[in-house]
Amino acid sequence: MTNFQALLILSKSKQKGTAWETECVRYLQSYTKHEFMRLPLVGTKDVGDIRCIDLPEFVFECKNRKDALSSLSQIMRETEQ
């Protein structure tokens, strides 16, 4: 397998995250009429998942978890880092 082929194969969790982020972008764009974009993964310098292009200070962290409400404090800690 080449490096290119390996890049094309995403883990299930990455596929799930990408699909959820894409759905969130579509929802936010239709609901607010602002343009949003998914942000690239940048490792430890990651600032979030979605940015509003018109209002760049607004960055969203997307979580697709069944237990999102019960793990909200953990999610908030991750967001603040």
Phi, psi and omega in degrees: 000133179279166176300322179297315179296322179296323178294329181287338181266107180265149175293160179301320181293323177292320177299316179298315180296317179298316179297318180293316178299318178297318178295320178296318177301312180299317180296311182299320179295319181286327183280322186257342185067016172261162178264132179238157178218148173284141179265147179288153174289131179228030176065231183288347179266011181299131180252350181155189185253326185225139176234142173278122184293321180289330182231076190298345178285348177267112180234136183247142172254120183261132177231127178246084184233142175295327184258031186303317181293318182286339179251023183300320180296321177294318179299318180295321177297318179296322182292324183285344182285000000 
